[in-house]
Amino acid sequence: MATKDEQALLELSSTIPKFNYRGPDVKFSGNLGRMIDAAMFWSMTHWRLSHSVMASLYLGSQDEEAPHSPFYWNQHLLALDLVLEELNISHGLSPATVRNVSGAEPVLEDVSRAGSLLFEDDAREFYEHILGALRAIIEGKETI
């Protein structure tokens, strides 16, 4: 049997109006924020590499074997494009949307042709690093 205080508390709480609220799904909002962060990270990396290509052209390094030749940086740009394609498959991050947000054009129109063009060891390592970093961002992991 309820005490008088418990009974009074129940009566008082029954007078408080009840409301149901509708709003954005908190989980979706977090996912959206992480996708935006991933798109911005990809975009900054793309433009950094694009500027590296231009700088190497300006400095006159045309030797394909040189570590900072346009060929070297273009391989990294291609690796970055392939990362975006992989994230589309694994996480649904649209390459077209990311490129639209960043104002970036793909290195190759059909990246499925890129298999034999990629990878020197350094570009493969770059691919794995960037893929891991972007997955960590999208999945909400602590640090990269």
CYANA upper distance limits for C-alpha pairs under 8 A (distance plus 0.5 A):
  2 ALA  CA      6 GLU  CA      6.32
  2 ALA  CA      7 GLN  CA      6.61
  3 THR  CA      7 GLN  CA      6.67
  4 LYS  CA      8 ALA  CA      6.55
  5 ASP  CA      9 LEU  CA      6.60
  6 GLU  CA     10 LEU  CA      6.70
  7 GLN  CA     11 GLU  CA      6.75
  8 ALA  CA     12 LEU  CA      6.56
  9 LEU  CA     13 SER  CA      6.52
 10 LEU  CA     14 SER  CA      6.65
 11 GLU  CA     15 THR  CA      7.33
 12 LEU  CA     16 ILE  CA      7.74
 24 PRO  CA     28 PHE  CA      7.91
 24 PRO  CA     29 SER  CA      7.49
 25 ASP  CA     29 SER  CA      6.77
 26 VAL  CA     30 GLY  CA      6.79
 27 LYS  CA     31 ASN  CA      6.75
 28 PHE  CA     32 LEU  CA      6.53
 29 SER  CA     33 GLY  CA      6.66
 30 GLY  CA     34 ARG  CA      6.74
 31 ASN  CA     35 MET  CA      6.68
 31 ASN  CA    138 ILE  CA      7.64
 31 ASN  CA    139 GLU  CA      8.50
 32 LEU  CA     36 ILE  CA      6.73
 33 GLY  CA     37 ASP  CA      6.69
 34 ARG  CA     38 ALA  CA      6.60
 34 ARG  CA    137 ILE  CA      6.51
 34 ARG  CA    138 ILE  CA      5.51
 34 ARG  CA    139 GLU  CA      8.03
 34 ARG  CA    140 GLY  CA      7.35
 35 MET  CA     39 ALA  CA      6.65
 35 MET  CA     93 LEU  CA      7.67
 35 MET  CA    137 ILE  CA      8.24
 35 MET  CA    138 ILE  CA      6.19
 36 ILE  CA     40 MET  CA      6.69
 37 ASP  CA     41 PHE  CA      6.64
 37 ASP  CA    137 ILE  CA      7.53
 37 ASP  CA    138 ILE  CA      8.32
 38 ALA  CA     42 TRP  CA      6.60
 38 ALA  CA    134 LEU  CA      6.22
 38 ALA  CA    137 ILE  CA      6.48
 38 ALA  CA    138 ILE  CA      6.79
 39 ALA  CA     43 SER  CA      6.54
 39 ALA  CA     98 VAL  CA      5.98
 39 ALA  CA    101 VAL  CA      8.24
 39 ALA  CA    102 SER  CA      8.32
 40 MET  CA     44 MET  CA      6.61
 40 MET  CA    102 SER  CA      7.96
 41 PHE  CA     45 THR  CA      6.69
 41 PHE  CA    134 LEU  CA      8.15
 42 TRP  CA     46 HIS  CA      6.56
 42 TRP  CA     80 LEU  CA      8.22
 42 TRP  CA     98 VAL  CA      8.40
 42 TRP  CA    134 LEU  CA      8.29
 43 SER  CA     47 TRP  CA      6.77
 43 SER  CA     98 VAL  CA      8.01
 43 SER  CA     99 ARG  CA      8.08
 43 SER  CA    102 SER  CA      5.69
 43 SER  CA    104 ALA  CA      8.14
 44 MET  CA     48 ARG  CA      6.58
 45 THR  CA     49 LEU  CA      6.70
 46 HIS  CA     50 SER  CA      6.60
 46 HIS  CA     77 LEU  CA      7.11
 46 HIS  CA     80 LEU  CA      7.63
 46 HIS  CA    104 ALA  CA      8.06
 47 TRP  CA     51 HIS  CA      6.56
 47 TRP  CA    104 ALA  CA      8.50
 48 ARG  CA     52 SER  CA      6.81
 49 LEU  CA     53 VAL  CA      6.82
 49 LEU  CA     73 TRP  CA      6.77
 49 LEU  CA     74 ASN  CA      8.34
 49 LEU  CA     76 HIS  CA      7.72
 49 LEU  CA     77 LEU  CA      6.84
 50 SER  CA     54 MET  CA      6.91
 50 SER  CA     73 TRP  CA      8.17
 50 SER  CA     74 ASN  CA      8.49
 50 SER  CA     77 LEU  CA      7.88
 51 HIS  CA     55 ALA  CA      6.49
 52 SER  CA     56 SER  CA      6.57
 52 SER  CA     70 PRO  CA      8.27
 52 SER  CA     73 TRP  CA      7.00
 53 VAL  CA     57 LEU  CA      6.78
 53 VAL  CA     69 SER  CA      7.97
 53 VAL  CA     70 PRO  CA      5.40
 53 VAL  CA     73 TRP  CA      6.02
 53 VAL  CA     74 ASN  CA      7.24
 54 MET  CA     58 TYR  CA      6.62
 54 MET  CA     70 PRO  CA      8.02
 55 ALA  CA     59 LEU  CA      6.55
 56 SER  CA     60 GLY  CA      6.65
 56 SER  CA     61 SER  CA      6.08
 56 SER  CA     62 GLN  CA      8.39
 56 SER  CA     68 HIS  CA      6.94
 56 SER  CA     69 SER  CA      6.20
 56 SER  CA     70 PRO  CA      6.18
 57 LEU  CA     61 SER  CA      6.64
 57 LEU  CA     62 GLN  CA      7.65
 57 LEU  CA     69 SER  CA      8.06
 57 LEU  CA     70 PRO  CA      6.78
 61 SER  CA     66 ALA  CA      7.80
 61 SER  CA     68 HIS  CA      7.66
 61 SER  CA     69 SER  CA      5.68
 61 SER  CA     70 PRO  CA      7.70
 62 GLN  CA     66 ALA  CA      8.37
 62 GLN  CA     69 SER  CA      6.23
 62 GLN  CA     70 PRO  CA      7.25
 62 GLN  CA     71 PHE  CA      8.48
 63 ASP  CA     69 SER  CA      6.62
 64 GLU  CA     69 SER  CA      6.38
 64 GLU  CA     70 PRO  CA      8.02
 64 GLU  CA     71 PHE  CA      6.20
 64 GLU  CA     72 TYR  CA      7.52
 65 GLU  CA     69 SER  CA      7.83
 65 GLU  CA     72 TYR  CA      8.48
 66 ALA  CA     72 TYR  CA      8.11
 67 PRO  CA     72 TYR  CA      6.77
 68 HIS  CA     72 TYR  CA      6.37
 68 HIS  CA     73 TRP  CA      7.33
 69 SER  CA     73 TRP  CA      7.12
 70 PRO  CA     74 ASN  CA      6.44
 71 PHE  CA     75 GLN  CA      6.69
 72 TYR  CA     76 HIS  CA      7.23
 72 TYR  CA    123 ALA  CA      8.49
 73 TRP  CA     77 LEU  CA      6.81
 74 ASN  CA     78 LEU  CA      6.60
 74 ASN  CA    107 VAL  CA      8.33
 75 GLN  CA     79 ALA  CA      6.64
 75 GLN  CA    117 LEU  CA      8.44
 75 GLN  CA    118 LEU  CA      7.00
 75 GLN  CA    119 PHE  CA      7.49
 75 GLN  CA    120 GLU  CA      8.40
 75 GLN  CA    123 ALA  CA      6.70
 76 HIS  CA     80 LEU  CA      6.65
 76 HIS  CA    123 ALA  CA      5.87
 76 HIS  CA    126 PHE  CA      7.49
 76 HIS  CA    127 TYR  CA      8.05
 77 LEU  CA     81 ASP  CA      6.83
 77 LEU  CA    107 VAL  CA      7.27
 78 LEU  CA     82 LEU  CA      6.78
 78 LEU  CA    107 VAL  CA      6.32
 78 LEU  CA    108 LEU  CA      8.05
 78 LEU  CA    114 ALA  CA      8.20
 78 LEU  CA    118 LEU  CA      7.96
 79 ALA  CA     83 VAL  CA      6.72
 79 ALA  CA    118 LEU  CA      7.69
 79 ALA  CA    119 PHE  CA      8.28
 79 ALA  CA    123 ALA  CA      7.06
 79 ALA  CA    124 ARG  CA      7.79
 79 ALA  CA    126 PHE  CA      7.89
 79 ALA  CA    127 TYR  CA      5.81
 80 LEU  CA     84 LEU  CA      6.97
 80 LEU  CA    127 TYR  CA      6.96
 80 LEU  CA    130 ILE  CA      7.92
 81 ASP  CA     85 GLU  CA      6.96
 81 ASP  CA    106 PRO  CA      7.05
 81 ASP  CA    107 VAL  CA      7.57
 81 ASP  CA    111 VAL  CA      7.99
 82 LEU  CA     86 GLU  CA      6.71
 82 LEU  CA    111 VAL  CA      7.36
 82 LEU  CA    127 TYR  CA      8.39
 83 VAL  CA     87 LEU  CA      6.69
 83 VAL  CA    127 TYR  CA      7.04
 83 VAL  CA    130 ILE  CA      7.75
 83 VAL  CA    131 LEU  CA      6.12
 84 LEU  CA     88 ASN  CA      6.74
 84 LEU  CA     93 LEU  CA      8.05
 84 LEU  CA     94 SER  CA      8.39
 84 LEU  CA     95 PRO  CA      6.31
 85 GLU  CA     89 ILE  CA      7.05
 85 GLU  CA     95 PRO  CA      6.92
 86 GLU  CA     90 SER  CA      6.66
 87 LEU  CA     91 HIS  CA      5.78
 87 LEU  CA     92 GLY  CA      6.97
 87 LEU  CA     93 LEU  CA      6.19
 87 LEU  CA     94 SER  CA      8.49
 87 LEU  CA    131 LEU  CA      8.33
 87 LEU  CA    135 ARG  CA      8.17
 88 ASN  CA     92 GLY  CA      4.84
 88 ASN  CA     93 LEU  CA      4.95
 88 ASN  CA     94 SER  CA      5.93
 88 ASN  CA     95 PRO  CA      7.05
 89 ILE  CA     93 LEU  CA      8.26
 93 LEU  CA     97 THR  CA      8.49
 93 LEU  CA     98 VAL  CA      8.20
 94 SER  CA     98 VAL  CA      6.80
 95 PRO  CA     99 ARG  CA      6.53
 96 ALA  CA    100 ASN  CA      6.47
 97 THR  CA    101 VAL  CA      6.63
 98 VAL  CA    102 SER  CA      6.67
 99 ARG  CA    103 GLY  CA      6.09
 99 ARG  CA    104 ALA  CA      5.37
 99 ARG  CA    105 GLU  CA      6.99
 99 ARG  CA    106 PRO  CA      8.26
100 ASN  CA    104 ALA  CA      7.20
107 VAL  CA    111 VAL  CA      8.44
108 LEU  CA    114 ALA  CA      8.17
110 ASP  CA    114 ALA  CA      8.25
113 ARG  CA    117 LEU  CA      8.43
114 ALA  CA    118 LEU  CA      6.70
118 LEU  CA    123 ALA  CA      7.96
118 LEU  CA    124 ARG  CA      8.13
119 PHE  CA    123 ALA  CA      5.95
119 PHE  CA    124 ARG  CA      5.83
120 GLU  CA    124 ARG  CA      6.68
121 ASP  CA    125 GLU  CA      6.65
122 ASP  CA    126 PHE  CA      6.64
123 ALA  CA    127 TYR  CA      6.58
124 ARG  CA    128 GLU  CA      6.78
125 GLU  CA    129 HIS  CA      6.63
126 PHE  CA    130 ILE  CA      6.58
127 TYR  CA    131 LEU  CA      6.45
128 GLU  CA    132 GLY  CA      6.54
129 HIS  CA    133 ALA  CA      6.64
130 ILE  CA    134 LEU  CA      6.55
131 LEU  CA    135 ARG  CA      6.57
132 GLY  CA    136 ALA  CA      6.63
132 GLY  CA    144 ILE  CA      8.03
133 ALA  CA    137 ILE  CA      6.85
133 ALA  CA    144 ILE  CA      5.66
134 LEU  CA    138 ILE  CA      6.65
135 ARG  CA    139 GLU  CA      6.40
136 ALA  CA    140 GLY  CA      6.41
136 ALA  CA    141 LYS  CA      5.41
136 ALA  CA    142 GLU  CA      8.02
136 ALA  CA    143 THR  CA      7.65
136 ALA  CA    144 ILE  CA      6.67
137 ILE  CA    141 LYS  CA      6.74
137 ILE  CA    144 ILE  CA      8.05
